[in-house]
Amino acid sequence: LNTLCKFQSSLSVIVLYFAQSKDLTGLKVEEISPVPTPISSGDLWGLLLQRHPRLSILQDHVVLAWRDLYIPIGEEEVPLRDGDEVAVVPPLSGG
């Protein structure tokens, strides 16, 4: 029963880093656990900042991608499930 309760309150998420976020973290992918649930996109970003403070330079320019949705950093709840992938998508330069 304890295991079930723990599963319902936290989970494991795979985070994919792209472009500048990959350069800042030195990682393409990492597993983060435990991730509390429910969690807002802002709180999830906060977890990533705790692990990788250098990401803070992307603070006002980054979005998260989850299940083919772009999620701005804010109060929106992200209904994560164990094993979900979340991508950190910094601004892409183009022209």
C-alpha positions as CSV (number, residue, x, y, z in Angstrom):
1,L,0.0,0.0,0.0
2,N,2.9,2.4,0.8
3,T,4.3,1.8,-2.7
4,L,1.0,2.6,-4.3
5,C,0.6,5.9,-2.3
6,K,4.1,6.9,-3.2
7,F,3.4,6.2,-6.9
8,Q,0.4,8.5,-6.9
9,S,2.3,11.4,-5.4
10,S,5.5,11.3,-7.3
11,L,6.8,9.8,-10.6
12,S,9.7,9.7,-12.9
13,V,10.0,11.9,-16.0
14,I,12.4,11.8,-18.9
15,V,13.6,15.3,-19.9
16,L,14.9,16.0,-23.3
17,Y,17.1,19.1,-23.8
18,F,17.4,20.8,-27.2
19,A,19.6,23.6,-28.7
20,Q,20.8,26.0,-26.0
21,S,19.3,24.0,-23.2
22,K,21.4,21.1,-24.2
23,D,24.6,23.3,-24.2
24,L,23.7,24.7,-20.8
25,T,23.1,21.4,-19.1
26,G,25.7,19.3,-21.0
27,L,22.9,16.7,-21.5
28,K,20.6,15.5,-24.3
29,V,18.4,13.5,-21.9
30,E,18.0,12.8,-18.3
31,E,15.6,11.0,-16.0
32,I,14.3,13.1,-13.1
33,S,12.7,11.4,-10.1
34,P,10.8,12.0,-8.0
35,V,8.6,14.5,-9.7
36,P,5.6,15.5,-7.5
37,T,2.2,15.3,-9.0
38,P,0.1,17.3,-9.6
39,I,2.7,19.9,-10.8
40,S,2.4,23.1,-12.7
41,S,4.7,23.9,-15.7
42,G,6.3,26.6,-13.5
43,D,7.1,24.2,-10.7
44,L,8.4,21.7,-13.2
45,W,10.7,24.4,-14.6
46,G,11.7,25.2,-11.0
47,L,12.8,21.5,-10.6
48,L,14.9,21.8,-13.7
49,L,16.5,25.0,-12.5
50,Q,17.4,23.4,-9.2
51,R,19.3,20.7,-11.1
52,H,20.7,23.1,-13.7
53,P,20.9,26.7,-12.5
54,R,22.5,27.8,-15.8
55,L,19.1,27.2,-17.5
56,S,17.9,30.4,-15.8
57,I,19.2,32.5,-18.7
58,L,16.4,31.0,-20.8
59,Q,13.8,31.8,-18.1
60,D,11.5,34.1,-20.2
61,H,12.1,32.5,-23.5
62,V,11.7,28.7,-23.0
63,V,8.6,26.5,-23.4
64,L,8.1,22.9,-22.4
65,A,6.8,20.4,-24.9
66,W,4.7,17.4,-23.6
67,R,2.7,15.1,-25.7
68,D,2.9,17.2,-28.8
69,L,1.8,20.3,-26.8
70,Y,3.8,23.4,-26.2
71,I,3.3,24.6,-22.6
72,P,4.4,28.0,-21.5
73,I,6.1,28.3,-18.1
74,G,3.4,29.3,-15.6
75,E,0.5,28.1,-13.5
76,E,-0.9,25.6,-16.0
77,E,-1.0,22.1,-14.5
78,V,0.8,19.4,-16.5
79,P,-1.0,16.0,-16.0
80,L,2.2,14.0,-16.1
81,R,2.2,10.2,-16.0
82,D,5.1,8.0,-14.9
83,G,7.7,7.8,-17.7
84,D,6.4,10.8,-19.7
85,E,8.9,12.7,-21.8
86,V,9.1,16.5,-21.4
87,A,11.2,18.5,-23.8
88,V,12.9,21.9,-22.9
89,V,12.5,24.0,-26.1
90,P,14.5,27.2,-26.0
91,P,14.0,29.9,-28.6
92,L,15.2,28.9,-32.0
93,S,17.0,31.4,-34.1
94,G,16.0,31.6,-37.7
95,G,15.6,34.0,-40.5
